[in-house]
Every structure is written in C-alpha cells, then in structure tokens.
Amino acid sequence: MTRPRHIASCSGGKDSVATILLAAQNNEPLDEIVFAEVMFDPNTTGEVPEHRDFIYDKLKPFCEKELGVKFTILHGGKTYDDIFHHIIVRGPHQGEKRGFAWAGMCAVNRECKTNPMTRYNKTLSPDTVSYVGIATDEPKRLARLEGTGKVSLLAKYGLTEADARQLCADNGLLSPIYQHCRRNGCWFCPNASDAELRHMITHHPEMFDRLIAWEQEENVFHRRLTRRETPSEVKARLMGKPQPGFSVSNQ
C-alpha cells in the first residue's frame, strides 16, 4: 500500500526549519517542502532581503542537495504593488487607491501568501499529511490542528520555540533575520517592530524610500504604514534617536 505524501509548509523561520531538521533526524517521511514568497512588485521580494537570500542560497540547496527533498517556491497572482494601487470601486472612498495594508486585516497575507498556498493544497491528494511549525509551548495553536490532517513534529518530539531556535542554530540554518527581530515577516508589514523598520531604513534605504514615494502619491486612501505613522514619519522618528539595545536570546 502506498503511503500518503508528506509536505512541509516552510516560511524559513525557526519553527518550520526545525520541523524539516526533525524529519531528517528521525527518519520521518518528507516528500516536498513548500515556501510561499510574498513579492513587493514583480522584480522585488517582499521578504526581508537577508531572509530571502537565506531561503534561496542556503535553505533550498540544503533541502534539495543534502536531504534530497524537493523545495517548491510559490508566488501569488498579486504583488504588494497591485494591492496598494488597487482602485476602490465602492463606498465613500470610491476611486481612491487602497494604500498601505491595514494591521489586523492584511490583504497582502491573503492575496500573496494564503491564496497561493490554498491553490497549491487543492492539487494535493486528500490523504496528504502537512507538517506545520508549531512548538509544544503553543497549546492553543496545537489544539486547532485536531482533525485537519496537519501534524506538528515539534510537538511530537517535545520541542519548544527556544528548542527550535537552538536546533536551527546548531545546524547552521538559523535565518539571519533573527539578528534584528523576533519573527520573520514582510519588510513592509504594518505590525513590524521598530527594530525591523530600522533595519530596512539603515540597511536597505532604497527599498524603504519606495514606501515614502508611494505615501506621497495623490489619491491614496490609507497612507499609514503602521497603526499610527506614515513611512516618512517612521523614518523621521527612528533616525532621530539612538538605537536601543535589542536581545532575542530567549526566543
């Protein structure tokens, strides 16, 4: 009898990478790894550049060459550029550009990450087993896995988030993104921390300044990048004061 296919959803973050390492170390079946890359525009990644390079230059080659597992990269039909410049067709803001993503109701996550994953999952057999990176110290998220066909290897082998981080570090597969933030996400995320935003402003100013250019366009409905500030306000505030200390030692 043929066993079901086993797929690992991977963001490149510590929990999903640790899941891949656990599968390899414990001879768990793993047939394919799937990563959905958000795009800023057709030629610019929506991932923090260092994280994008980690995925393409280190993680993908490791999975394919060292583990012999297929690594699939998905892209949605829309980019952040498409979403920002979408013209509102009804309501009081009809005719205006939608503008920046809203915290708590992010169209980027839906259109650029969730939708391509959903379309991909529909091509899989109903008995496919999906590995997800949820640690043993995330009981509420684990409870939601019941009856879904999704499996947490981190929970199976008793790894916390801190354990997952250490496992990645021990194997040289901890994304460099953790040097300046606690999580991986789009570089223009409305929930980004000051540390994440400062990183983009200081290390990738040409990318962040594109947000400022968008902010200054005419006929834009939502001009705030975060819950309270526009991109230019974020840059002025963060570059106008000393950088505070930052520690992720317990993450």
FIVOVEX-848835 format. One record per residue (C-alpha): residue in three letters; z, x, y. Coordinates in steps of 0.02 Angstrom, whole numbers. Last residue first. Layout:
FIVOVEX-848835
res=Ala up=Z east=X north=Y .
...
***
This chain:
FIVOVEX-848835
res=Gln up=1081 east=670 north=1672 .
res=Asn up=1245 east=762 north=1694 .
res=Ser up=1174 east=919 north=1771 .
res=Val up=1061 east=824 north=1889 .
res=Ser up=1129 east=901 north=2047 .
res=Phe up=1068 east=892 north=2225 .
res=Gly up=1136 east=979 north=2380 .
res=Pro up=1085 east=906 north=2547 .
res=Gln up=927 east=960 north=2639 .
res=Pro up=962 east=990 north=2823 .
res=Lys up=910 east=853 north=2948 .
res=Gly up=754 east=808 north=3045 .
res=Met up=632 east=827 north=2903 .
res=Leu up=707 east=682 north=2809 .
res=Arg up=717 east=564 north=2958 .
res=Ala up=545 east=600 north=3030 .
res=Lys up=462 east=592 north=2859 .
res=Val up=542 east=426 north=2814 .
res=Glu up=497 east=353 north=2984 .
res=Ser up=315 east=407 north=2962 .
res=Pro up=310 east=330 north=2789 .
res=Thr up=380 east=164 north=2853 .
res=Glu up=564 east=130 north=2827 .
res=Arg up=684 east=-5 north=2768 .
res=Arg up=650 east=-56 north=2588 .
res=Thr up=540 east=96 north=2560 .
res=Leu up=357 east=123 north=2608 .
res=Arg up=364 east=-5 north=2747 .
res=Arg up=197 east=-62 north=2822 .
res=His up=180 east=-231 north=2735 .
res=Phe up=47 east=-341 north=2817 .
res=Val up=-84 east=-214 north=2872 .
res=Asn up=-215 east=-272 north=2999 .
res=Glu up=-247 east=-102 north=3079 .
res=Glu up=-219 east=63 north=2993 .
res=Gln up=-70 east=167 north=3047 .
res=Glu up=27 east=145 north=2885 .
res=Trp up=-126 east=202 north=2788 .
res=Ala up=-128 east=367 north=2884 .
res=Ile up=57 east=390 north=2852 .
res=Leu up=27 east=362 north=2666 .
res=Arg up=-110 east=494 north=2671 .
res=Asp up=18 east=610 north=2751 .
res=Phe up=116 east=607 north=2588 .
res=Met up=-31 east=681 north=2493 .
res=Glu up=-67 east=818 north=2620 .
res=Pro up=118 east=858 north=2628 .
res=His up=130 east=902 north=2443 .
res=His up=277 east=1022 north=2429 .
res=Thr up=379 east=977 north=2584 .
res=Ile up=340 east=792 north=2605 .
res=Met up=324 east=761 north=2418 .
res=His up=490 east=844 north=2379 .
res=Arg up=574 east=755 north=2524 .
res=Leu up=521 east=587 north=2451 .
res=Glu up=595 east=628 north=2281 .
res=Ala up=758 east=694 north=2354 .
res=Asp up=771 east=544 north=2470 .
res=Ser up=761 east=431 north=2319 .
res=Ala up=606 east=334 north=2271 .
res=Asn up=626 east=145 north=2255 .
res=Pro up=469 east=104 north=2354 .
res=Cys up=373 east=220 north=2234 .
res=Phe up=244 east=329 north=2322 .
res=Trp up=263 east=479 north=2206 .
res=Cys up=254 east=364 north=2056 .
res=Gly up=401 east=380 north=1939 .
res=Asn up=504 east=505 north=1841 .
res=Arg up=692 east=498 north=1843 .
res=Arg up=841 east=596 north=1904 .
res=Cys up=755 east=696 north=2040 .
res=His up=722 east=872 north=2105 .
res=Gln up=721 east=989 north=1956 .
res=Tyr up=698 east=840 north=1842 .
res=Ile up=513 east=833 north=1890 .
res=Pro up=488 east=997 north=1799 .
res=Ser up=467 east=895 north=1639 .
res=Leu up=579 east=951 north=1496 .
res=Leu up=474 east=1013 north=1352 .
res=Gly up=537 east=1190 north=1322 .
res=Asn up=612 east=1140 north=1154 .
res=Asp up=793 east=1162 north=1206 .
res=Ala up=757 east=1075 north=1370 .
res=Cys up=686 east=922 north=1281 .
res=Leu up=835 east=913 north=1165 .
res=Gln up=953 east=934 north=1313 .
res=Arg up=875 east=788 north=1406 .
res=Ala up=885 east=678 north=1252 .
res=Asp up=1067 east=724 north=1225 .
res=Ala up=1107 east=676 north=1406 .
res=Glu up=1020 east=510 north=1380 .
res=Thr up=1125 east=482 north=1224 .
res=Leu up=1064 east=524 north=1049 .
res=Gly up=1132 east=436 north=895 .
res=Tyr up=991 east=467 north=771 .
res=Lys up=936 east=286 north=758 .
res=Ala up=974 east=256 north=942 .
res=Leu up=859 east=396 north=998 .
res=Leu up=732 east=339 north=869 .
res=Ser up=719 east=174 north=961 .
res=Val up=606 east=49 north=873 .
res=Lys up=491 east=-88 north=936 .
res=Gly up=432 east=-227 north=821 .
res=Thr up=498 east=-353 north=948 .
res=Gly up=628 east=-445 north=843 .
res=Glu up=775 east=-354 north=919 .
res=Leu up=720 east=-234 north=1056 .
res=Arg up=814 east=-326 north=1193 .
res=Ala up=980 east=-269 north=1122 .
res=Leu up=928 east=-88 north=1148 .
res=Arg up=903 east=-117 north=1334 .
res=Lys up=1078 east=-190 north=1350 .
res=Pro up=1155 east=-52 north=1243 .
res=Glu up=1088 east=96 north=1345 .
res=Asp up=1206 east=233 north=1281 .
res=Thr up=1107 east=249 north=1119 .
res=Ala up=952 east=301 north=1215 .
res=Ile up=793 east=202 north=1241 .
res=Gly up=629 east=296 north=1225 .
res=Val up=515 east=174 north=1135 .
res=Tyr up=432 east=192 north=965 .
res=Ser up=306 east=55 north=925 .
res=Val up=279 east=-3 north=746 .
res=Thr up=110 east=-84 north=712 .
res=Asp up=121 east=-237 north=599 .
res=Pro up=19 east=-346 north=717 .
res=Ser up=-126 east=-222 north=710 .
res=Leu up=-166 east=-140 north=875 .
res=Thr up=-303 east=-191 north=997 .
res=Lys up=-184 east=-307 north=1091 .
res=Asn up=-72 east=-156 north=1123 .
res=Tyr up=-210 east=-74 north=1225 .
res=Arg up=-229 east=-225 north=1339 .
res=Thr up=-41 east=-232 north=1364 .
res=Met up=-33 east=-45 north=1401 .
res=Pro up=-174 east=-62 north=1527 .
res=Asn up=-82 east=-209 north=1609 .
res=Thr up=90 east=-126 north=1616 .
res=Lys up=35 east=35 north=1703 .
res=Cys up=-88 east=10 north=1846 .
res=Glu up=-83 east=-177 north=1879 .
res=Arg up=98 east=-217 north=1840 .
res=Asn up=178 east=-55 north=1898 .
res=Val up=71 east=-56 north=2055 .
res=Ala up=111 east=-239 north=2093 .
res=Cys up=292 east=-191 north=2118 .
res=Met up=408 east=-339 north=2137 .
res=Gly up=580 east=-259 north=2154 .
res=Ala up=532 east=-143 north=2296 .
res=Trp up=372 east=-205 north=2376 .
res=Ala up=214 east=-100 north=2364 .
res=Phe up=132 east=-44 north=2526 .
res=Gly up=0 east=-146 north=2615 .
res=Arg up=-72 east=-316 north=2572 .
res=Lys up=-215 east=-301 north=2696 .
res=Glu up=-223 east=-453 north=2810 .
res=Gly up=-348 east=-597 north=2799 .
res=Gln up=-217 east=-727 north=2751 .
res=His up=-44 east=-675 north=2809 .
res=Pro up=22 east=-853 north=2834 .
res=Gly up=-36 east=-907 north=2660 .
res=Arg up=-197 east=-874 north=2566 .
res=Val up=-326 east=-740 north=2532 .
res=Ile up=-229 east=-579 north=2560 .
res=Ile up=-353 east=-435 north=2569 .
res=His up=-316 east=-297 north=2443 .
res=His up=-309 east=-130 north=2534 .
res=Phe up=-140 east=-78 north=2464 .
res=Ile up=-184 east=-136 north=2288 .
res=Asp up=-353 east=-51 north=2280 .
res=Asp up=-283 east=112 north=2349 .
res=Tyr up=-142 east=102 north=2223 .
res=Thr up=-276 east=103 north=2088 .
res=Lys up=-349 east=-38 north=1985 .
res=Gly up=-433 east=-52 north=1814 .
res=Gly up=-286 east=34 north=1733 .
res=His up=-292 east=206 north=1656 .
res=Leu up=-240 east=254 north=1480 .
res=Ile up=-209 east=428 north=1409 .
res=Thr up=-208 east=444 north=1219 .
res=Phe up=-123 east=588 north=1128 .
res=Lys up=-172 east=600 north=944 .
res=Val up=-42 east=687 north=837 .
res=Gly up=-69 east=857 north=755 .
res=Leu up=108 east=911 north=796 .
res=Glu up=72 east=1083 north=868 .
res=Lys up=-107 east=1057 north=927 .
res=Glu up=-111 east=874 north=979 .
res=Cys up=69 east=848 north=1031 .
res=Phe up=88 east=1018 north=1111 .
res=Pro up=-80 east=1006 north=1199 .
res=Lys up=-29 east=836 north=1274 .
res=Leu up=143 east=896 north=1327 .
res=Lys up=93 east=1058 north=1411 .
res=Asp up=-62 east=1053 north=1522 .
res=Tyr up=-96 east=867 north=1538 .
res=Ile up=80 east=796 north=1540 .
res=Phe up=160 east=942 north=1631 .
res=Asp up=19 east=942 north=1758 .
res=Arg up=52 east=757 north=1795 .
res=His up=237 east=795 north=1812 .
res=Glu up=205 east=934 north=1938 .
res=Pro up=86 east=819 north=2034 .
res=Val up=210 east=673 north=2047 .
res=Glu up=113 east=536 north=1960 .
res=Gly up=-4 east=426 north=2061 .
res=Thr up=-147 east=542 north=2022 .
res=Thr up=-290 east=569 north=2143 .
res=Asn up=-476 east=550 north=2105 .
res=Pro up=-497 east=363 north=2076 .
res=Asp up=-358 east=323 north=2201 .
res=Phe up=-169 east=333 north=2185 .
res=Met up=-184 east=326 north=1995 .
res=Val up=-49 east=272 north=1872 .
res=Glu up=-62 east=360 north=1705 .
res=Ala up=-24 east=260 north=1548 .
res=Phe up=30 east=377 north=1407 .
res=Val up=7 east=337 north=1223 .
res=Ile up=59 east=443 north=1074 .
res=Glu up=-26 east=414 north=907 .
res=Asp up=5 east=420 north=720 .
res=Leu up=192 east=452 north=704 .
res=Pro up=286 east=432 north=540 .
res=Glu up=463 east=503 north=546 .
res=Asn up=475 east=675 north=471 .
res=Asn up=646 east=705 north=550 .
res=Gln up=601 east=849 north=667 .
res=Ala up=432 east=776 north=715 .
res=Ala up=498 east=601 north=749 .
res=Leu up=645 east=673 north=844 .
res=Leu up=528 east=777 north=953 .
res=Ile up=424 east=624 north=995 .
res=Thr up=579 east=524 north=1040 .
res=Ala up=641 east=669 north=1147 .
res=Val up=478 east=656 north=1245 .
res=Ser up=509 east=471 north=1274 .
res=Asp up=688 east=496 north=1331 .
res=Lys up=656 east=650 north=1441 .
res=Gly up=511 east=578 north=1540 .
res=Gly up=330 east=607 north=1493 .
res=Ser up=298 east=421 north=1507 .
res=Cys up=269 east=401 north=1320 .
res=Ser up=242 east=248 north=1211 .
res=Ala up=250 east=310 north=1032 .
res=Ile up=138 east=227 north=902 .
res=His up=170 east=205 north=716 .
res=Arg up=33 east=130 north=609 .
res=Pro up=86 east=19 north=465 .
res=Arg up=96 east=93 north=289 .
res=Thr up=-50 east=68 north=170 .
res=Met up=0 east=0 north=0 .
***
